[in-house]
Amino acid sequence: MADFDQELDATGLNCPLPILRAKKSLASLSSGQVLRIIATDPGSVKDFDAFAKQTGNELMASSEEGGKYFFMIKKS
């Protein structure tokens, strides 16, 4: 079983689109559920960090692999 409830593929999108899509995806999740985001915009690293702080959602993990950035956000 995957360790996330929903996945958002934001590859090829530039700021602020990955954040806007993540916001929309999180809105459909229940508290405690996890959204996994895949992005290719290097700016998304600091964007998702700031997004989590501003929204009160938890950025559980952030990693980079082969030019793709992966984020796990738990809805508060």
Secondary structure, DSSP 8 states (H G I E B T S, - for coil): --S-SEEEEETT--TTHHHHHHHHHHHTS-TT-EEEEEE--TTHHHHHHHHHHHHT-EEEEEEEETTEEEEEEE--
